Amino acid sequence: MPTRISSMAKVRTLLAAMVVVLLVLLWSAIAYELRAERERALASSYREGANLAQTVSAHFTAFVRNIDQWLKFARAEWFDDSAHLGKIVRGARSPVGDDVAFEMAVVGRDGRLEYSSAPGSVLGADLSAQPYVRVHTARPHDDFLSIGDPIPDPVTGGSRIHLSRPMHDRKGRYAGVIVLSLSPKALNRTYAAIDLGREGIVTLRRTGGAVLARSRDLGPAGLAQTSRWYSFAQDSREVGHFTRRSTVDGVERIFSFRRMPEYGLVAVVGQSLGAALAKYRSERLAYLTGGGTITLLLLALLAVFATRLRREAERERELRRSEARFRSLIELSFEYFWEQDANFRFTLIEGGSEAWHAAARERMLGRTLWGVDCTNMTPESW
């Protein structure tokens, strides 16, 4: 019986070990699959973001090239017939789209306004301190396109981006600046048309962090320098990804970017991390629910079997205690009893004194009654 009880204890231990192994395998498989699902969701988001960043970059490049061609054309017209430039500006097709308002201006070598298509402009006004003028006076011999940061517009109360080229006379000397200005809203509307979900965002930034245009209006804080948010100056990759939580609206996003080194700009596409992982999180809930259900079932089965084995062990222990009490009562008495098999051979002898019991076992076990030497019994008596 002790062997049987110890066997049941081993069975309980084995069952518990099997359940633990099954649970470890189950949750390891779930963890592996969830990790793979998350990586697939992020990879899909990275691909989509990279493609959109490429689209934004290509659009802005074409946008700027159209403006640059217009500036070169207008610069040539200014030297040929400065009085005719106003008619060209008013009558020619817009380089930035018919629905986008723009203004043209010419600043002389002395920094004073010589021409402007903007209503209410004061010819002769000193603009030498304006960024779009200073960038060219600092490099008077270089012919390049400058794209300025948005600066406040006192007329509309908004801001304007200035794209400018220097002018040089026939001797190659610096002769001033020709400027086209437009509201960032022209780009904002285009970027807002890209469907990235409610929390998605498209921005056009300087490598130093300043925002030129964006698809969502995040207020004045959104137009601040954001070099502390992410330093593109320290990231030399042309194309890349990173994850950041916005300091403006608190949304964590996956950002994909593409550089435009010829303009010192970066096209950035931000997708909400929550939206990108929405399908993964739904599948994770299903996996966790299924895994939890299976775990509970296995634990319930283990509890049922353990309870049954424990009750069986208790019955075995109770039987042992009963037999022990019965044996102790027999050993206290002078009577004895025995058991015989089908051939009347002794198989068990109990009772009597200890000495008699030892002698009787040696003399009688395995024999029949009539095969035992008895002084007062003959075979006929049996």
GIFENBEL-V526624 format. One record per helix or strand of 2 or more residues. SS is the DSSP state (@ for helix, = for strand). FROM is the first residue (numbers start at 0). TO is the last residue. If there is no record, write none. Layout:
# GIFENBEL-V526624
SS;FROM;TO / SS;FROM;TO
This chain:
# GIFENBEL-V526624
@;1;79 / @;81;90 / =;101;107 / =;111;115 / @;130;136 / =;144;146 / =;150;151 / =;158;167 / =;173;181 / @;184;191 / =;200;205 / =;210;213 / @;219;222 / =;238;244 / =;251;259 / =;264;271 / @;272;275 / @;277;331 / =;335;339 / =;345;350 / @;353;363 / @;368;370
